[in-house]
Every structure is written in C-alpha cells, then in structure tokens.
Amino acid sequence: MAYARWIFKASLVDEYGFALPPVVQAAYGSAYGKELHGITLFANGHVMQMLEGEHAALEAASRKLQDICKVFGMVPVLREAIDSPASHKVAVGVNRFMDQIAVHLPPEVEVFNLCSEEIRARTLPGAAQDLLLGFL
C-alpha cells in the first residue's frame, strides 16, 4: 500500500482550543487510529496537524478540514511518501486547558501536554518532527 504523511497548519476560530475537538473529528472521522494516524498540536489559536495513512484517506480528511468552519488559513507544509505510519495512534498536544479539551475527545485520542519531549517521544526524527518541534 502507498502511505503518505501530510502536515497542515491553520488557525482555529478560538485562541483557547475549545473548537479543537470538531477539527480532530473532521480529520479522523469516527475511525480514530484505523485509517489515519497522527498528531495534532494546538497553541495560542494555531493548529499543526500531522496525518499519516493512505492517499484516499488523506484526501478525504483534507477536504473535510477545509469544509469545517472551525479552522481557517489551512496551508499544507509537508507531503511525503512513507513506508508505513510511524504510529497507529491519534494524539493531541495542547499547552492550556488540557483537561477541559480532553473530555470532548473520544477515549482513543491521547491528549498530552505540549512540549518538545512529548513530540520527540511520539514522532520519528526527520523533517516532520522538525516541523512539529518548530511549532513550539
């Protein structure tokens, strides 16, 4: 199968992250960690999202993200072919209001405190990790 890793950056309609759960839902649908895997980072009204999976699933997620009204200014920053997803999980890193945001996400989604150590632990070294670390 042909897998790819895409990274998008965008702005969220609120600076606190309470509009983040619908963005995660739009990207993954109801199949958290099945067709797509990845990590979403949120800080100060901005989102960076790394999605990994088959091209068709990535295309569908991209369309859904562009169609929702919770994000704007969505820009792709990386698209690369990969042999397989680096993780079979879905994770969300936030710098504030972690508990308040986590209760609105499905239990399959790992929510973590946004910091470089957590990003390094959840990603492989390379261009994608560098971009995610640069988000901080």
C-alpha positions as CSV (number, residue, x, y, z in Angstrom):
1,M,0.0,0.0,0.0
2,A,1.1,3.6,-0.7
3,Y,1.2,5.6,2.5
4,A,1.9,9.2,3.0
5,R,2.5,11.8,5.7
6,W,0.9,15.2,5.4
7,I,1.3,18.2,7.7
8,F,-1.1,21.1,7.7
9,K,-1.0,24.3,9.7
10,A,-4.0,26.5,10.3
11,S,-5.6,28.9,12.7
12,L,-8.5,28.0,15.0
13,V,-11.5,30.2,15.5
14,D,-10.8,30.5,19.2
15,E,-7.5,31.0,20.9
16,Y,-8.2,28.6,23.8
17,G,-8.7,25.4,21.9
18,F,-12.4,24.7,22.7
19,A,-13.1,24.4,19.0
20,L,-10.4,21.8,18.6
21,P,-12.5,18.6,19.1
22,P,-14.5,19.2,15.9
23,V,-11.3,19.7,14.0
24,V,-9.9,16.4,15.2
25,Q,-13.3,14.7,14.4
26,A,-13.2,16.2,10.9
27,A,-9.7,14.8,10.2
28,Y,-10.2,11.3,11.6
29,G,-14.0,10.8,11.3
30,S,-15.2,8.0,13.5
31,A,-12.3,5.8,12.7
32,Y,-9.7,7.1,15.1
33,G,-6.4,5.3,14.6
34,K,-7.8,3.0,11.9
35,E,-7.4,4.6,8.5
36,L,-5.5,7.7,9.6
37,H,-3.0,8.1,12.4
38,G,-1.2,11.2,13.6
39,I,-0.7,14.1,15.9
40,T,-2.4,17.4,16.3
41,L,-0.7,20.3,18.1
42,F,-2.6,23.4,19.4
43,A,-1.2,26.6,20.9
44,N,-2.4,30.1,21.1
45,G,-5.1,29.8,18.4
46,H,-2.9,27.9,15.9
47,V,-3.0,24.2,14.9
48,M,-0.5,22.0,13.2
49,Q,-1.7,18.6,12.2
50,M,0.3,15.6,11.0
51,L,-1.8,12.9,9.4
52,E,-0.5,9.5,8.1
53,G,-2.3,7.0,6.1
54,E,-3.3,6.0,2.6
55,H,-3.7,8.8,0.0
56,A,-7.5,8.4,-0.3
57,A,-8.0,8.8,3.4
58,L,-5.7,11.8,3.5
59,E,-7.5,13.5,0.6
60,A,-10.9,12.9,2.4
61,A,-9.5,14.3,5.6
62,S,-8.1,17.4,3.8
63,R,-11.5,18.1,2.2
64,K,-13.3,17.7,5.5
65,L,-10.9,20.1,7.2
66,Q,-11.3,22.7,4.5
67,D,-15.1,22.4,4.8
68,I,-15.5,23.0,8.5
69,C,-15.8,26.5,9.9
70,K,-13.6,25.9,12.9
71,V,-10.3,26.4,11.1
72,F,-9.1,29.0,8.5
73,G,-6.0,29.7,6.6
74,M,-5.2,26.0,6.2
75,V,-1.8,25.5,4.4
76,P,-0.1,22.2,3.6
77,V,3.6,22.4,4.8
78,L,4.7,18.8,4.1
79,R,3.7,15.9,1.9
80,E,5.9,12.9,1.8
81,A,5.7,9.3,0.9
82,I,6.3,6.8,3.8
83,D,6.6,3.0,4.0
84,S,4.1,2.8,6.9
85,P,2.6,5.1,9.6
86,A,5.1,5.9,12.4
87,S,2.3,5.2,14.9
88,H,-1.1,3.7,15.0
89,K,-2.4,6.2,17.4
90,V,-4.1,9.6,17.4
91,A,-2.7,12.2,19.8
92,V,-3.4,15.8,20.6
93,G,-1.0,18.1,22.3
94,V,-2.2,21.3,23.9
95,N,-0.5,23.9,26.1
96,R,-3.5,25.0,28.1
97,F,-6.9,23.7,29.2
98,M,-5.8,20.1,28.6
99,D,-8.5,18.6,30.9
100,Q,-11.3,20.7,29.5
101,I,-10.5,19.8,25.9
102,A,-9.8,16.1,26.6
103,V,-13.3,15.5,27.9
104,H,-14.7,16.4,24.5
105,L,-12.4,14.0,22.6
106,P,-13.0,10.2,22.3
107,P,-11.1,8.0,24.7
108,E,-9.0,6.6,21.8
109,V,-7.3,10.0,21.4
110,E,-4.3,10.5,23.6
111,V,-4.1,14.1,25.0
112,F,-0.8,15.3,26.2
113,N,0.9,18.5,27.5
114,L,2.5,20.2,24.5
115,C,6.3,20.1,24.9
116,S,9.3,19.1,22.9
117,E,9.9,15.9,24.9
118,E,6.4,14.6,24.2
119,I,6.7,15.5,20.5
120,R,10.0,13.6,20.2
121,A,8.6,10.6,22.0
122,R,5.6,10.4,19.6
123,T,7.4,11.1,16.3
124,L,10.4,9.8,14.3
125,P,13.4,12.0,13.7
126,G,13.3,13.8,10.3
127,A,11.5,16.7,8.5
128,A,8.1,16.0,10.1
129,Q,9.5,16.0,13.6
130,D,11.5,19.2,12.9
131,L,8.3,20.9,11.7
132,L,6.3,19.8,14.7
133,L,9.1,21.0,17.1
134,G,9.2,24.3,15.2
135,F,5.5,24.8,16.1
136,L,6.5,25.3,19.7
